[in-house]
């Protein structure tokens, strides 16, 4: 891989991380819309225990990236570290700035926008041969060693996390969150599979 390709990949990963962190802070967190996987765990920890999201994200992701490294190699790990660290940095910046998008009166609009931002952000990162979070790395590994498709793995983990999120969200909020993760999941699949020629193998 030449230097120009490597720089392009990193720039796209940074773009994806910025879009993702913007959506998570300004839409998910502000409108009580949670996510599945590690993002859902982070929002759960933030709301129930007031855990610092940026640090928790790095610690959880690093442990799961170690698993991904064993299956996909050094390039995958390097790009994934760029994605998770930049997500934490961008989230801290947006948290410091404060909400740019006010709490939306329309739950439907907030749900759709949340799904779009998360789906596009994660989709760009995964398409460039990285994992946007530890759950992505874990899903890729499980998909590699089993016959399960990545979409089904995401759905199983999302349902588990959303059920746990009932500890701080109402069933009403979980309903909208399920719609958001469905939108983001479909977008991730669409972006990742569009003209995709095994990104992990070429990463």
mmCIF file of the C-alpha atoms, coordinates in Angstrom:
data_MODEL
# 
_entry.id   MODEL 
# 
loop_
_atom_site.group_PDB 
_atom_site.id 
_atom_site.type_symbol 
_atom_site.label_atom_id 
_atom_site.label_alt_id 
_atom_site.label_comp_id 
_atom_site.label_asym_id 
_atom_site.label_entity_id 
_atom_site.label_seq_id 
_atom_site.pdbx_PDB_ins_code 
_atom_site.Cartn_x 
_atom_site.Cartn_y 
_atom_site.Cartn_z 
_atom_site.occupancy 
_atom_site.B_iso_or_equiv 
_atom_site.pdbx_formal_charge 
_atom_site.auth_seq_id 
_atom_site.auth_comp_id 
_atom_site.auth_asym_id 
_atom_site.auth_atom_id 
_atom_site.pdbx_PDB_model_num 
ATOM 1   C CA . UNK A 1 1   ? 0.000   0.000   0.000  1.00 0.00 ? 1   UNK A CA 1 
ATOM 2   C CA . UNK A 1 2   ? 1.465   3.341   -1.025 1.00 0.00 ? 2   UNK A CA 1 
ATOM 3   C CA . UNK A 1 3   ? 1.662   6.349   1.252  1.00 0.00 ? 3   UNK A CA 1 
ATOM 4   C CA . UNK A 1 4   ? -1.086  8.255   -0.573 1.00 0.00 ? 4   UNK A CA 1 
ATOM 5   C CA . UNK A 1 5   ? -3.554  5.391   -0.121 1.00 0.00 ? 5   UNK A CA 1 
ATOM 6   C CA . UNK A 1 6   ? -2.635  5.093   3.541  1.00 0.00 ? 6   UNK A CA 1 
ATOM 7   C CA . UNK A 1 7   ? -3.178  8.823   4.162  1.00 0.00 ? 7   UNK A CA 1 
ATOM 8   C CA . UNK A 1 8   ? -6.496  8.723   2.289  1.00 0.00 ? 8   UNK A CA 1 
ATOM 9   C CA . UNK A 1 9   ? -7.703  5.841   4.444  1.00 0.00 ? 9   UNK A CA 1 
ATOM 10  C CA . UNK A 1 10  ? -6.746  7.624   7.660  1.00 0.00 ? 10  UNK A CA 1 
ATOM 11  C CA . UNK A 1 11  ? -8.453  10.853  6.541  1.00 0.00 ? 11  UNK A CA 1 
ATOM 12  C CA . UNK A 1 12  ? -11.663 8.961   5.747  1.00 0.00 ? 12  UNK A CA 1 
ATOM 13  C CA . UNK A 1 13  ? -11.505 7.164   9.096  1.00 0.00 ? 13  UNK A CA 1 
ATOM 14  C CA . UNK A 1 14  ? -11.125 10.532  10.851 1.00 0.00 ? 14  UNK A CA 1 
ATOM 15  C CA . UNK A 1 15  ? -14.114 11.854  8.905  1.00 0.00 ? 15  UNK A CA 1 
ATOM 16  C CA . UNK A 1 16  ? -16.170 8.827   9.911  1.00 0.00 ? 16  UNK A CA 1 
ATOM 17  C CA . UNK A 1 17  ? -15.157 9.210   13.571 1.00 0.00 ? 17  UNK A CA 1 
ATOM 18  C CA . UNK A 1 18  ? -16.125 12.897  13.540 1.00 0.00 ? 18  UNK A CA 1 
ATOM 19  C CA . UNK A 1 19  ? -19.551 12.183  12.011 1.00 0.00 ? 19  UNK A CA 1 
ATOM 20  C CA . UNK A 1 20  ? -20.120 9.368   14.496 1.00 0.00 ? 20  UNK A CA 1 
ATOM 21  C CA . UNK A 1 21  ? -19.119 11.345  17.598 1.00 0.00 ? 21  UNK A CA 1 
ATOM 22  C CA . UNK A 1 22  ? -21.190 14.348  16.484 1.00 0.00 ? 22  UNK A CA 1 
ATOM 23  C CA . UNK A 1 23  ? -24.266 12.148  16.136 1.00 0.00 ? 23  UNK A CA 1 
ATOM 24  C CA . UNK A 1 24  ? -23.730 10.281  19.400 1.00 0.00 ? 24  UNK A CA 1 
ATOM 25  C CA . UNK A 1 25  ? -23.403 13.477  21.467 1.00 0.00 ? 25  UNK A CA 1 
ATOM 26  C CA . UNK A 1 26  ? -25.831 15.799  19.694 1.00 0.00 ? 26  UNK A CA 1 
ATOM 27  C CA . UNK A 1 27  ? -28.551 13.285  18.825 1.00 0.00 ? 27  UNK A CA 1 
ATOM 28  C CA . UNK A 1 28  ? -28.308 10.049  20.834 1.00 0.00 ? 28  UNK A CA 1 
ATOM 29  C CA . UNK A 1 29  ? -27.261 11.471  24.190 1.00 0.00 ? 29  UNK A CA 1 
ATOM 30  C CA . UNK A 1 30  ? -29.395 14.625  23.998 1.00 0.00 ? 30  UNK A CA 1 
ATOM 31  C CA . UNK A 1 31  ? -32.563 12.834  22.865 1.00 0.00 ? 31  UNK A CA 1 
ATOM 32  C CA . UNK A 1 32  ? -32.348 9.654   25.000 1.00 0.00 ? 32  UNK A CA 1 
ATOM 33  C CA . UNK A 1 33  ? -31.737 7.449   21.980 1.00 0.00 ? 33  UNK A CA 1 
ATOM 34  C CA . UNK A 1 34  ? -29.320 4.657   22.743 1.00 0.00 ? 34  UNK A CA 1 
ATOM 35  C CA . UNK A 1 35  ? -27.292 2.343   20.520 1.00 0.00 ? 35  UNK A CA 1 
ATOM 36  C CA . UNK A 1 36  ? -26.350 -1.302  20.599 1.00 0.00 ? 36  UNK A CA 1 
ATOM 37  C CA . UNK A 1 37  ? -22.854 -2.756  20.993 1.00 0.00 ? 37  UNK A CA 1 
ATOM 38  C CA . UNK A 1 38  ? -20.081 -0.778  22.676 1.00 0.00 ? 38  UNK A CA 1 
ATOM 39  C CA . UNK A 1 39  ? -21.812 2.532   21.909 1.00 0.00 ? 39  UNK A CA 1 
ATOM 40  C CA . UNK A 1 40  ? -24.842 1.319   23.814 1.00 0.00 ? 40  UNK A CA 1 
ATOM 41  C CA . UNK A 1 41  ? -22.649 0.149   26.705 1.00 0.00 ? 41  UNK A CA 1 
ATOM 42  C CA . UNK A 1 42  ? -20.956 3.560   26.796 1.00 0.00 ? 42  UNK A CA 1 
ATOM 43  C CA . UNK A 1 43  ? -24.267 5.414   26.889 1.00 0.00 ? 43  UNK A CA 1 
ATOM 44  C CA . UNK A 1 44  ? -25.466 3.011   29.607 1.00 0.00 ? 44  UNK A CA 1 
ATOM 45  C CA . UNK A 1 45  ? -22.353 3.686   31.707 1.00 0.00 ? 45  UNK A CA 1 
ATOM 46  C CA . UNK A 1 46  ? -22.646 7.437   31.106 1.00 0.00 ? 46  UNK A CA 1 
ATOM 47  C CA . UNK A 1 47  ? -26.283 7.669   32.145 1.00 0.00 ? 47  UNK A CA 1 
ATOM 48  C CA . UNK A 1 48  ? -26.331 5.155   35.022 1.00 0.00 ? 48  UNK A CA 1 
ATOM 49  C CA . UNK A 1 49  ? -22.867 5.613   36.573 1.00 0.00 ? 49  UNK A CA 1 
ATOM 50  C CA . UNK A 1 50  ? -21.762 8.946   35.035 1.00 0.00 ? 50  UNK A CA 1 
ATOM 51  C CA . UNK A 1 51  ? -18.605 7.229   33.769 1.00 0.00 ? 51  UNK A CA 1 
ATOM 52  C CA . UNK A 1 52  ? -16.335 9.336   31.563 1.00 0.00 ? 52  UNK A CA 1 
ATOM 53  C CA . UNK A 1 53  ? -17.345 8.191   28.085 1.00 0.00 ? 53  UNK A CA 1 
ATOM 54  C CA . UNK A 1 54  ? -14.074 9.068   26.354 1.00 0.00 ? 54  UNK A CA 1 
ATOM 55  C CA . UNK A 1 55  ? -11.865 6.986   28.676 1.00 0.00 ? 55  UNK A CA 1 
ATOM 56  C CA . UNK A 1 56  ? -14.326 4.086   28.910 1.00 0.00 ? 56  UNK A CA 1 
ATOM 57  C CA . UNK A 1 57  ? -14.484 3.926   25.114 1.00 0.00 ? 57  UNK A CA 1 
ATOM 58  C CA . UNK A 1 58  ? -10.710 3.550   24.818 1.00 0.00 ? 58  UNK A CA 1 
ATOM 59  C CA . UNK A 1 59  ? -10.451 0.873   27.537 1.00 0.00 ? 59  UNK A CA 1 
ATOM 60  C CA . UNK A 1 60  ? -13.284 -1.288  26.194 1.00 0.00 ? 60  UNK A CA 1 
ATOM 61  C CA . UNK A 1 61  ? -12.216 -0.963  22.585 1.00 0.00 ? 61  UNK A CA 1 
ATOM 62  C CA . UNK A 1 62  ? -8.558  -1.759  23.229 1.00 0.00 ? 62  UNK A CA 1 
ATOM 63  C CA . UNK A 1 63  ? -9.455  -5.078  24.848 1.00 0.00 ? 63  UNK A CA 1 
ATOM 64  C CA . UNK A 1 64  ? -11.681 -6.089  21.932 1.00 0.00 ? 64  UNK A CA 1 
ATOM 65  C CA . UNK A 1 65  ? -9.225  -4.817  19.314 1.00 0.00 ? 65  UNK A CA 1 
ATOM 66  C CA . UNK A 1 66  ? -6.666  -7.220  20.751 1.00 0.00 ? 66  UNK A CA 1 
ATOM 67  C CA . UNK A 1 67  ? -9.001  -10.022 19.663 1.00 0.00 ? 67  UNK A CA 1 
ATOM 68  C CA . UNK A 1 68  ? -9.420  -8.480  16.204 1.00 0.00 ? 68  UNK A CA 1 
ATOM 69  C CA . UNK A 1 69  ? -5.653  -8.135  15.827 1.00 0.00 ? 69  UNK A CA 1 
ATOM 70  C CA . UNK A 1 70  ? -5.190  -11.898 16.129 1.00 0.00 ? 70  UNK A CA 1 
ATOM 71  C CA . UNK A 1 71  ? -7.480  -12.453 13.133 1.00 0.00 ? 71  UNK A CA 1 
ATOM 72  C CA . UNK A 1 72  ? -6.918  -9.429  10.883 1.00 0.00 ? 72  UNK A CA 1 
ATOM 73  C CA . UNK A 1 73  ? -3.391  -8.268  11.586 1.00 0.00 ? 73  UNK A CA 1 
ATOM 74  C CA . UNK A 1 74  ? -1.449  -5.086  12.250 1.00 0.00 ? 74  UNK A CA 1 
ATOM 75  C CA . UNK A 1 75  ? -3.037  -2.784  9.662  1.00 0.00 ? 75  UNK A CA 1 
ATOM 76  C CA . UNK A 1 76  ? -6.504  -3.508  10.997 1.00 0.00 ? 76  UNK A CA 1 
ATOM 77  C CA . UNK A 1 77  ? -5.353  -2.760  14.541 1.00 0.00 ? 77  UNK A CA 1 
ATOM 78  C CA . UNK A 1 78  ? -3.618  0.467   13.512 1.00 0.00 ? 78  UNK A CA 1 
ATOM 79  C CA . UNK A 1 79  ? -6.632  1.829   11.631 1.00 0.00 ? 79  UNK A CA 1 
ATOM 80  C CA . UNK A 1 80  ? -8.986  0.754   14.427 1.00 0.00 ? 80  UNK A CA 1 
ATOM 81  C CA . UNK A 1 81  ? -6.888  2.561   17.035 1.00 0.00 ? 81  UNK A CA 1 
ATOM 82  C CA . UNK A 1 82  ? -7.022  5.700   14.896 1.00 0.00 ? 82  UNK A CA 1 
ATOM 83  C CA . UNK A 1 83  ? -10.809 5.351   14.725 1.00 0.00 ? 83  UNK A CA 1 
ATOM 84  C CA . UNK A 1 84  ? -11.434 4.799   18.434 1.00 0.00 ? 84  UNK A CA 1 
ATOM 85  C CA . UNK A 1 85  ? -8.969  7.415   19.695 1.00 0.00 ? 85  UNK A CA 1 
ATOM 86  C CA . UNK A 1 86  ? -10.224 10.026  17.241 1.00 0.00 ? 86  UNK A CA 1 
ATOM 87  C CA . UNK A 1 87  ? -13.819 9.218   18.239 1.00 0.00 ? 87  UNK A CA 1 
ATOM 88  C CA . UNK A 1 88  ? -12.940 9.903   21.879 1.00 0.00 ? 88  UNK A CA 1 
ATOM 89  C CA . UNK A 1 89  ? -11.137 13.135  20.990 1.00 0.00 ? 89  UNK A CA 1 
ATOM 90  C CA . UNK A 1 90  ? -13.970 14.403  18.784 1.00 0.00 ? 90  UNK A CA 1 
ATOM 91  C CA . UNK A 1 91  ? -16.568 13.439  21.417 1.00 0.00 ? 91  UNK A CA 1 
ATOM 92  C CA . UNK A 1 92  ? -14.651 15.375  24.077 1.00 0.00 ? 92  UNK A CA 1 
ATOM 93  C CA . UNK A 1 93  ? -14.536 18.401  21.756 1.00 0.00 ? 93  UNK A CA 1 
ATOM 94  C CA . UNK A 1 94  ? -18.280 18.282  21.049 1.00 0.00 ? 94  UNK A CA 1 
ATOM 95  C CA . UNK A 1 95  ? -18.981 17.757  24.764 1.00 0.00 ? 95  UNK A CA 1 
ATOM 96  C CA . UNK A 1 96  ? -16.861 20.821  25.544 1.00 0.00 ? 96  UNK A CA 1 
ATOM 97  C CA . UNK A 1 97  ? -18.660 22.917  22.940 1.00 0.00 ? 97  UNK A CA 1 
ATOM 98  C CA . UNK A 1 98  ? -22.060 21.793  24.163 1.00 0.00 ? 98  UNK A CA 1 
ATOM 99  C CA . UNK A 1 99  ? -25.113 20.749  22.141 1.00 0.00 ? 99  UNK A CA 1 
ATOM 100 C CA . UNK A 1 100 ? -25.100 22.188  18.632 1.00 0.00 ? 100 UNK A CA 1 
ATOM 101 C CA . UNK A 1 101 ? -28.456 20.609  17.819 1.00 0.00 ? 101 UNK A CA 1 
ATOM 102 C CA . UNK A 1 102 ? -31.132 21.375  20.463 1.00 0.00 ? 102 UNK A CA 1 
ATOM 103 C CA . UNK A 1 103 ? -33.304 18.597  21.878 1.00 0.00 ? 103 UNK A CA 1 
ATOM 104 C CA . UNK A 1 104 ? -35.738 17.834  19.080 1.00 0.00 ? 104 UNK A CA 1 
ATOM 105 C CA . UNK A 1 105 ? -39.478 17.975  19.678 1.00 0.00 ? 105 UNK A CA 1 
ATOM 106 C CA . UNK A 1 106 ? -40.008 15.297  17.045 1.00 0.00 ? 106 UNK A CA 1 
ATOM 107 C CA . UNK A 1 107 ? -38.803 11.919  18.329 1.00 0.00 ? 107 UNK A CA 1 
ATOM 108 C CA . UNK A 1 108 ? -39.143 10.514  14.832 1.00 0.00 ? 108 UNK A CA 1 
ATOM 109 C CA . UNK A 1 109 ? -36.813 13.150  13.380 1.00 0.00 ? 109 UNK A CA 1 
ATOM 110 C CA . UNK A 1 110 ? -34.265 12.620  16.152 1.00 0.00 ? 110 UNK A CA 1 
ATOM 111 C CA . UNK A 1 111 ? -34.376 8.862   15.598 1.00 0.00 ? 111 UNK A CA 1 
ATOM 112 C CA . UNK A 1 112 ? -33.881 9.128   11.848 1.00 0.00 ? 112 UNK A CA 1 
ATOM 113 C CA . UNK A 1 113 ? -31.016 11.626  12.189 1.00 0.00 ? 113 UNK A CA 1 
ATOM 114 C CA . UNK A 1 114 ? -29.369 9.481   14.860 1.00 0.00 ? 114 UNK A CA 1 
ATOM 115 C CA . UNK A 1 115 ? -29.508 6.404   12.635 1.00 0.00 ? 115 UNK A CA 1 
ATOM 116 C CA . UNK A 1 116 ? -28.125 8.380   9.687  1.00 0.00 ? 116 UNK A CA 1 
ATOM 117 C CA . UNK A 1 117 ? -25.157 9.872   11.562 1.00 0.00 ? 117 UNK A CA 1 
ATOM 118 C CA . UNK A 1 118 ? -24.184 6.605   13.266 1.00 0.00 ? 118 UNK A CA 1 
ATOM 119 C CA . UNK A 1 119 ? -24.706 4.563   10.103 1.00 0.00 ? 119 UNK A CA 1 
ATOM 120 C CA . UNK A 1 120 ? -22.672 6.873   7.877  1.00 0.00 ? 120 UNK A CA 1 
ATOM 121 C CA . UNK A 1 121 ? -19.900 7.332   10.452 1.00 0.00 ? 121 UNK A CA 1 
ATOM 122 C CA . UNK A 1 122 ? -19.473 3.650   11.226 1.00 0.00 ? 122 UNK A CA 1 
ATOM 123 C CA . UNK A 1 123 ? -20.002 2.670   7.591  1.00 0.00 ? 123 UNK A CA 1 
ATOM 124 C CA . UNK A 1 124 ? -17.130 4.877   6.394  1.00 0.00 ? 124 UNK A CA 1 
ATOM 125 C CA . UNK A 1 125 ? -14.784 3.531   9.072  1.00 0.00 ? 125 UNK A CA 1 
ATOM 126 C CA . UNK A 1 126 ? -15.593 -0.140  8.495  1.00 0.00 ? 126 UNK A CA 1 
ATOM 127 C CA . UNK A 1 127 ? -15.379 0.282   4.722  1.00 0.00 ? 127 UNK A CA 1 
ATOM 128 C CA . UNK A 1 128 ? -11.809 1.549   5.107  1.00 0.00 ? 128 UNK A CA 1 
ATOM 129 C CA . UNK A 1 129 ? -10.759 -1.686  6.807  1.00 0.00 ? 129 UNK A CA 1 
ATOM 130 C CA . UNK A 1 130 ? -11.070 -0.625  10.436 1.00 0.00 ? 130 UNK A CA 1 
ATOM 131 C CA . UNK A 1 131 ? -13.463 -1.115  13.327 1.00 0.00 ? 131 UNK A CA 1 
ATOM 132 C CA . UNK A 1 132 ? -15.357 1.885   14.625 1.00 0.00 ? 132 UNK A CA 1 
ATOM 133 C CA . UNK A 1 133 ? -15.562 0.215   18.026 1.00 0.00 ? 133 UNK A CA 1 
ATOM 134 C CA . UNK A 1 134 ? -14.755 -2.980  19.835 1.00 0.00 ? 134 UNK A CA 1 
ATOM 135 C CA . UNK A 1 135 ? -18.147 -4.449  18.950 1.00 0.00 ? 135 UNK A CA 1 
ATOM 136 C CA . UNK A 1 136 ? -17.331 -4.058  15.254 1.00 0.00 ? 136 UNK A CA 1 
ATOM 137 C CA . UNK A 1 137 ? -14.066 -5.930  15.740 1.00 0.00 ? 137 UNK A CA 1 
ATOM 138 C CA . UNK A 1 138 ? -15.867 -8.649  17.684 1.00 0.00 ? 138 UNK A CA 1 
ATOM 139 C CA . UNK A 1 139 ? -18.629 -8.899  15.056 1.00 0.00 ? 139 UNK A CA 1 
ATOM 140 C CA . UNK A 1 140 ? -16.058 -9.242  12.277 1.00 0.00 ? 140 UNK A CA 1 
ATOM 141 C CA . UNK A 1 141 ? -14.247 -11.997 14.188 1.00 0.00 ? 141 UNK A CA 1 
ATOM 142 C CA . UNK A 1 142 ? -17.456 -13.911 14.962 1.00 0.00 ? 142 UNK A CA 1 
ATOM 143 C CA . UNK A 1 143 ? -18.527 -13.586 11.332 1.00 0.00 ? 143 UNK A CA 1 
ATOM 144 C CA . UNK A 1 144 ? -15.149 -14.928 10.221 1.00 0.00 ? 144 UNK A CA 1 
ATOM 145 C CA . UNK A 1 145 ? -15.234 -18.043 12.420 1.00 0.00 ? 145 UNK A CA 1 
ATOM 146 C CA . UNK A 1 146 ? -18.962 -18.816 12.108 1.00 0.00 ? 146 UNK A CA 1 
ATOM 147 C CA . UNK A 1 147 ? -21.604 -18.798 9.411  1.00 0.00 ? 147 UNK A CA 1 
ATOM 148 C CA . UNK A 1 148 ? -23.399 -15.821 10.943 1.00 0.00 ? 148 UNK A CA 1 
ATOM 149 C CA . UNK A 1 149 ? -23.673 -12.639 8.909  1.00 0.00 ? 149 UNK A CA 1 
ATOM 150 C CA . UNK A 1 150 ? -22.428 -9.399  10.444 1.00 0.00 ? 150 UNK A CA 1 
ATOM 151 C CA . UNK A 1 151 ? -25.935 -7.899  10.351 1.00 0.00 ? 151 UNK A CA 1 
ATOM 152 C CA . UNK A 1 152 ? -27.347 -10.724 12.469 1.00 0.00 ? 152 UNK A CA 1 
ATOM 153 C CA . UNK A 1 153 ? -24.491 -10.467 14.984 1.00 0.00 ? 153 UNK A CA 1 
ATOM 154 C CA . UNK A 1 154 ? -25.131 -6.731  15.342 1.00 0.00 ? 154 UNK A CA 1 
ATOM 155 C CA . UNK A 1 155 ? -28.843 -7.354  15.869 1.00 0.00 ? 155 UNK A CA 1 
ATOM 156 C CA . UNK A 1 156 ? -28.280 -9.915  18.652 1.00 0.00 ? 156 UNK A CA 1 
ATOM 157 C CA . UNK A 1 157 ? -25.850 -7.656  20.537 1.00 0.00 ? 157 UNK A CA 1 
ATOM 158 C CA . UNK A 1 158 ? -28.046 -4.593  20.005 1.00 0.00 ? 158 UNK A CA 1 
ATOM 159 C CA . UNK A 1 159 ? -31.138 -6.290  21.456 1.00 0.00 ? 159 UNK A CA 1 
ATOM 160 C CA . UNK A 1 160 ? -29.201 -7.385  24.570 1.00 0.00 ? 160 UNK A CA 1 
ATOM 161 C CA . UNK A 1 161 ? -27.802 -3.889  25.177 1.00 0.00 ? 161 UNK A CA 1 
ATOM 162 C CA . UNK A 1 162 ? -31.154 -2.214  24.549 1.00 0.00 ? 162 UNK A CA 1 
ATOM 163 C CA . UNK A 1 163 ? -32.837 -4.507  27.088 1.00 0.00 ? 163 UNK A CA 1 
ATOM 164 C CA . UNK A 1 164 ? -30.183 -3.548  29.666 1.00 0.00 ? 164 UNK A CA 1 
ATOM 165 C CA . UNK A 1 165 ? -30.758 0.104   28.778 1.00 0.00 ? 165 UNK A CA 1 
ATOM 166 C CA . UNK A 1 166 ? -34.243 -0.177  30.271 1.00 0.00 ? 166 UNK A CA 1 
ATOM 167 C CA . UNK A 1 167 ? -32.429 0.576   33.539 1.00 0.00 ? 167 UNK A CA 1 
ATOM 168 C CA . UNK A 1 168 ? -32.304 4.257   32.555 1.00 0.00 ? 168 UNK A CA 1 
ATOM 169 C CA . UNK A 1 169 ? -34.606 4.566   29.553 1.00 0.00 ? 169 UNK A CA 1 
ATOM 170 C CA . UNK A 1 170 ? -38.329 3.974   29.213 1.00 0.00 ? 170 UNK A CA 1 
ATOM 171 C CA . UNK A 1 171 ? -39.821 1.344   26.918 1.00 0.00 ? 171 UNK A CA 1 
ATOM 172 C CA . UNK A 1 172 ? -40.907 4.301   24.763 1.00 0.00 ? 172 UNK A CA 1 
ATOM 173 C CA . UNK A 1 173 ? -37.284 5.409   24.317 1.00 0.00 ? 173 UNK A CA 1 
ATOM 174 C CA . UNK A 1 174 ? -36.150 1.824   23.646 1.00 0.00 ? 174 UNK A CA 1 
ATOM 175 C CA . UNK A 1 175 ? -38.768 1.560   20.900 1.00 0.00 ? 175 UNK A CA 1 
ATOM 176 C CA . UNK A 1 176 ? -37.259 4.561   19.118 1.00 0.00 ? 176 UNK A CA 1 
ATOM 177 C CA . UNK A 1 177 ? -33.748 3.280   19.771 1.00 0.00 ? 177 UNK A CA 1 
ATOM 178 C CA . UNK A 1 178 ? -34.599 0.007   18.024 1.00 0.00 ? 178 UNK A CA 1 
ATOM 179 C CA . UNK A 1 179 ? -35.641 2.008   14.971 1.00 0.00 ? 179 UNK A CA 1 
ATOM 180 C CA . UNK A 1 180 ? -32.399 4.025   15.129 1.00 0.00 ? 180 UNK A CA 1 
ATOM 181 C CA . UNK A 1 181 ? -30.163 0.928   15.295 1.00 0.00 ? 181 UNK A CA 1 
ATOM 182 C CA . UNK A 1 182 ? -32.119 -0.632  12.430 1.00 0.00 ? 182 UNK A CA 1 
ATOM 183 C CA . UNK A 1 183 ? -31.489 2.473   10.285 1.00 0.00 ? 183 UNK A CA 1 
ATOM 184 C CA . UNK A 1 184 ? -27.800 2.643   11.224 1.00 0.00 ? 184 UNK A CA 1 
ATOM 185 C CA . UNK A 1 185 ? -27.318 -1.099  10.694 1.00 0.00 ? 185 UNK A CA 1 
ATOM 186 C CA . UNK A 1 186 ? -28.789 -0.989  7.203  1.00 0.00 ? 186 UNK A CA 1 
ATOM 187 C CA . UNK A 1 187 ? -26.649 2.035   6.325  1.00 0.00 ? 187 UNK A CA 1 
ATOM 188 C CA . UNK A 1 188 ? -23.494 0.317   7.585  1.00 0.00 ? 188 UNK A CA 1 
ATOM 189 C CA . UNK A 1 189 ? -24.255 -2.741  5.445  1.00 0.00 ? 189 UNK A CA 1 
ATOM 190 C CA . UNK A 1 190 ? -25.014 -0.539  2.415  1.00 0.00 ? 190 UNK A CA 1 
ATOM 191 C CA . UNK A 1 191 ? -21.815 1.520   2.697  1.00 0.00 ? 191 UNK A CA 1 
ATOM 192 C CA . UNK A 1 192 ? -19.590 -1.452  3.567  1.00 0.00 ? 192 UNK A CA 1 
ATOM 193 C CA . UNK A 1 193 ? -20.871 -3.696  0.764  1.00 0.00 ? 193 UNK A CA 1 
ATOM 194 C CA . UNK A 1 194 ? -21.071 -1.044  -1.966 1.00 0.00 ? 194 UNK A CA 1 
ATOM 195 C CA . UNK A 1 195 ? -18.442 -2.026  -4.532 1.00 0.00 ? 195 UNK A CA 1 
ATOM 196 C CA . UNK A 1 196 ? -16.515 -3.646  -1.679 1.00 0.00 ? 196 UNK A CA 1 
ATOM 197 C CA . UNK A 1 197 ? -13.630 -5.978  -2.506 1.00 0.00 ? 197 UNK A CA 1 
ATOM 198 C CA . UNK A 1 198 ? -12.708 -7.361  0.915  1.00 0.00 ? 198 UNK A CA 1 
ATOM 199 C CA . UNK A 1 199 ? -11.405 -4.300  2.709  1.00 0.00 ? 199 UNK A CA 1 
ATOM 200 C CA . UNK A 1 200 ? -9.953  -6.338  5.549  1.00 0.00 ? 200 UNK A CA 1 
ATOM 201 C CA . UNK A 1 201 ? -7.832  -8.387  3.207  1.00 0.00 ? 201 UNK A CA 1 
ATOM 202 C CA . UNK A 1 202 ? -6.400  -5.290  1.527  1.00 0.00 ? 202 UNK A CA 1 
ATOM 203 C CA . UNK A 1 203 ? -6.036  -3.209  4.677  1.00 0.00 ? 203 UNK A CA 1 
# 
